[in-house]
């Protein structure tokens, strides 16, 4: 394991939050919100925060490189860096950009350190509540809150479907089946809704506030940080087709749950076959 001081990564996230993100929250001008493609919003906060983190993080590990969401939008080939042997910092400068642009506090900032296909560390920073979830491979997951005790994150015991809160991306299912699936799952589970922010969803699962998620399209910066966080909290995350999940994957149908037993129960009812 590389000798990386997590506090320095958290400091970089807090700096970007203080200088680039929070001053724009509820204060974005019309020209500061753009579309990368129809329906895919980016703001000046995303761009500036990624630029700052891209400058700061490689200095924490000589030889490391950066793959950022906004850099990918300009150069999709940058994702190939995850196939190389060099350590890679994955950056999602504002996860939940649509929420952020609408003044909804359900957004966060995410960073993960990946090397040779293994996620070594991940960070999910919630700037509106000034808290940061940190996970290290094999060392557990913690919620850090300045001025308060750290919380060791552990997923709760399994519960019946009727009490579960989760999200389901119905794009995983054939289009003709979606209305029937939606009605069935709404009746089966306690609450089915989407936060529109993968980072907050994974954090809520690690805190026991939510119970599962079925994701459709996988993006490294959206899912890699939360996958490590939930696994180190005691949860289980895997592709629903039972193939190993890799940071560079661009496949579909990733299922997360609070335990492997719950995951298996959920896969039986959420199977996309």
N, C-alpha and C positions, 0 to 999 in steps of 0.2 A: 504493500500500500504506500502510495506517495505521502510524503510528510507535508500535507496541506493544512494550514491553520483555518478551520471553518470560520473563525471570527473575521478573517480578512475578506472572505467571500461575502459574508453578511454585511460587513462595512461597505463593500462595493455596491451591493444591492440597496442599502439604505441611502448611500450617496446619490445613486441614480434616481431613487424614489423621491428624495428631497429636492433635487435640482431639476429633474426632467419630467417626472410624472405627476406628483401631487400638486405643483403649481398650476397644472393644466386641468386637473379634475374639476368638473363643473365650471370650467373657464375657457373651454376650447372655442376658438374663433372658427367661422365657417371654412376658411381656407386652410385650417389646420387639420381637417378631416378629409381624407382621400379614399378612393377605392382602388385596390390593386387589381381587382376584377369585380364584376357585378356581385354585390352582396358581401364582398370581402373588404372590410374597412381597415384602414391604417391611419394612425394619427401622428402628429409631430412628436408626441410623447414616446411612442413606440420607437421611432427613428432615433431620437436623441438618446434615449436610455440604452438602446442596443449599441449605439456608437460609443457611449461612455464605457459600458461593460466590456465591449470588444477591446478597448484600449487598456482596461485595468486587469482583466483576468489572466491573460497570458503571462504577465509579470509575476504571477504567483507560482507558475510552473514553467521553467524554461523549456522550449521546444513544443509547447502546447499550441493548439490552433483553436479557432472559434467557428462554430456553425450557428448562425442566428437566423431567426425566422425571416427578418426583413432582408438580410443578405441573400437568403435563398430565393426570395421573390425576384431579385435582380439576376441571380446566377444559380439556377437549380443544380448545376454540377457540383456546388459546394457540399452537397450531401454525401458525395463520394469520400469525403475526408473521414467519415465514420468507418469506412472499410480499411483504412490504413492503420499502421501501428502507433501513430502519434496520439498522445492524449488530446481529447477534444472537449472543449467547453461548449455545451449546448445552451443557447439563450432564447428564452421567450420573454422579451422585454415588458410586454403587457399582455398577459393571458386574460381573455375576456375583453378584447378591445371594443367590441360592440357595446357591452355593458358600460365600459369606461366612457365611451363617447356619448352615451345617453345619461350620464350622471348616476349610474347604478354602481354602488360600491363593490359589487361582486366581480372583482378583478384582482389579479395578483401578478407577481414577477417571478420567473423561474429560471434556475440555472442547474445544470447537471454536468458532472465530470465523467467522461466515458473513455475507456481505453481497451482496445482489442475486443470490442463487443461486450464489455462488462461495465455496468454503471457503478462507479466507485463512491460517489457522493451526490446528493441532490439537495436543493434548497428551494423552498416555496415561501416567498415573502409577501405578506399581506400588509400593504402600506397604510390602509385606512385604519387598521387595528394595531399597527406597529408590532407585529408578531411574525416569527419566522420558523417554519418547520424545517428541520435538518435531519437527513438520514445518511448514514455511512454503511457501506456494505459489510454485513456481519457484526455491526456494532450498535444496531438499534436506531430508533427515531425519536426525536425530541421536539417539543414546541418551546421556543425561546421567546420570552417577553421581558423587555427591559424593566428592571425594578421589581420583578416578580420571580418566583421560583420557576425553574424549568419543569416542564411536564414530560414524563416518559410516555410516549404514545403506544397504546395497546388497543387492538380492536376488541370489541365486546363479545360476549358469548352469542351463539346463534339464536335466532328467534324465528317464529313462524312467518311465512310469507305475508300473512295478513297484517303484520306489524312493520314490515320492511318499507323503507323509503329508498327509492333509487331512480335511475334514469335509464331509458332505453332509446337507442337511436334506431328508429324503424327502417332506416335505410339499409339495415342488415338483412331485411326480409324482402322477398319478391314483392313488387309493387301491388300486385293484385291481392296479396295476403295481408297487407298492412292494416286496413280498417278493422278486420276481424281480430288480428293480433292485438291491436290497440285496445279494443273493447275488452278482450279476454284478460289482458295484463292489468288494466285499470281495476277490474273486478278482483283479480287475484291478489294484488299487492296493496299495502296500506296507502302509499302515495307514489305516483310515478310522475316526476317532473324533471325539468332540465335547468341547471344553473347557468348554462352557456359559458362555463369557465371550468376547464378540466382541472386546473390547479386547486380551485376551491372544492371541487367535487372529491378529489383524492384526499385533500386535507380533512374534509368532513367525514369521509369514510374512516380515516385514521383516528379521528376523535370519537367515532361511534355515533355521529349525528346523522349519517346516512349509511346505507347498507350494501349497495351494489351499483354497478354501472355496466352497461353494454355499449361500447363505443364502436362506431362504424369506421370512418377513415382515420388511419393512424398517421400522426405527424410526430417526429422525434421530440421536438421541443414541447409539444403539448402533453405527451404521455410518459416519456422516460423519467422525468423527475418524480412524478406521482407514483409510478410503478415501484420504484425503489422505496419511496416513503411508505407506501401501504404494505409492501412485503416486510420491511423492517419493523412495522407496527404489528405484525402477526397476520396480515391479510394474505390473500392469494390472488394473483393476477396472471392470466394466461390467455392465449388465443383460444377461441372456442372450438377450433378444429384440432386442438391438442398439439399443434406444432409449437416449438419454442418461440417465445417472443424475443426479438433482437432489437436493439436501439435503432438500427437502420431500416427496420421493416416499414413497408408502405402497403401492407395488406389490410384486411378489414376484420371486424368482429373480435375485439378484445374485451374479455369479461373480467371484472374485478369484484371481490367480495371480502368479507371480514375473516374468512377462514377457508381452508381447502374443502372442508366438508360442506360448508354453505355454497361454495363455488360449484361443487359437483351437483348439489341439489338444484341450483339455478340453471346450470347448463342443461339439465334434463328438460326444463320447461322453456328455456330461451334458445334452444338449438335452432340454428338458421338453416339446417339442411332442408 
